[in-house]
Amino acid sequence: MKNLIMTMGIMILFCLLLKFQTELNIIFVQNI
């Protein structure tokens, strides 16, 4: 059960990281 929660947490963090990276890329492209 603990492994499931940890896996879900890692997946959520990974999704947030990808979302943040795409938003940063959009800002970066707009500045140039």
N, C-alpha and C positions, 0 to 999 in steps of 0.2 A: 504493500500500500504506500509506503514511504517513497519507494522508487517511482511509482506512478506520479505522485505529487511533484517530485523533483524533475521528472521528465517533462511534465506539463509546464512547470516553471521555466525550464530551459527553452522550451518551444516558444513560450510567450515572450521571453527576453529576446530570442532570436528574431521573432516577427517584429518586435519594437525596434530592434537594431536595423533591420532591413528597411523599415518604414522611415526611420530617422536618416538613414544613408541616402535614400531616394530624395527626401526633402532637401537634404544638404546639397545633393547634386543639382537639383533644380535651381536652388539659390545660386550656386556656383556658376552655372551656365548663364543665368540671367545677368549676373554681374559682369561677365565677359561679353 
